Structures are given as structure tokens and as C-alpha cells.
Amino acid sequence: EIDPGMAFGTGTHPTTCMCIAMIEKYLKKDGSFLDVGTGSGILMVATAKLGAINLWGTDNDDVAVDIACKNLIQNKISESTFKILTTHLVDTVTQRFDLVAANLTTTAVLTLLDDIKRVLAPNGLLICSGIVEADKEKVLEKMANLDFEALKVLIKEGWVSFVCRPM
């Protein structure tokens, strides 16, 4: 159950659908998960329902952080299993995660790639989404320049999502 309020994320957008499909495929049982730009918290809720036990989210909007917390509680996700920070991307994140999702914009994903390795656990994976199809090659090029390997590329309705890992 999601009430997006003033935050982004109802679960029907192609980028959200692709993220959830990749979370289902790549989430480790009892794994840790970080949602960069959590919005309504929908990816955190889905990940908790799929078995993640250490959930963090970030958003640069205090309203979104509040809405995400409310949605997690409404979905009976234990408050002891999640933490949501108001911050820019991963600036104040202090832990490392098995799986990180960033359903943002092309520009934000390109910025995030510079700092994401710091919060990825060894063998951790990154799901990038919110990328318009016209920007696909630009994102792949930056990933290659930063020594990321794209494991999976999904395209739906003009949107692109990637699963990648540092090499």
C-alpha cells in the first residue's frame, strides 16, 4: 500500500517496474538495500517484502523522507529494519550495501556513479533507472570509464534501467 503524497513513486511508472523486477532477481536473502532518491519509499517496501533486513533510503526532500517512513510503517515494515536520511544522493551514507537502487534522472545517475562504489559492499550491485533511452550510451560510457560492468539492460516505453557492478 503506497500513498505517494507529494513524493514520486506509485509503482506504475516503467522505471519503477523495471527496478522491482531487477530487485526480485538480484536481491540476496537477508541482504542489505539502499534506495537513493527513495521518494515514496516504494522500492524499500518492495525490497522488505522480498526479504531484505537492512534497508536505508535517501532523498533530498524532507517531505519525501516523511512520506517514505509513513509508507514503510503502513506496510508493517519494522522501524528497526530501516533508516531514511535527508541528504544529497549518498553524501552522508555510512554503510555499505549488497544492492543499491537509484531510480533518478540521467543527470543524477551520472553524478551518483562518481561516489557509489563507496557504499557498495564487496560484490555489491547497482540498479540505475530513470534514464531516457536517448541517454543510454552516455550512461554506459561513464560506467565503462569508472570500471563498471553492465550485467543487464532493460528498456521499456523509452526508459532504460541497468544492473551493474564494479569490476
Buried (B, 14 or more C-beta within 10 A) or exposed (E): EBEBBEBBBEBEBBBBBBBBBBBEEBBBEEBBBBBBBBBBBBBBBBBBEBEBBBBBBBBBBEEBBBBBBBBBEEBEBEEEBBBBBBBBBBEEBEEBBBBBBBBBBBEBBBBBBEEBBEBBBEEBBBBBBBBBEEBBEBBBEBBEEBEBEBBBBBEBEEBBBBBBBBE
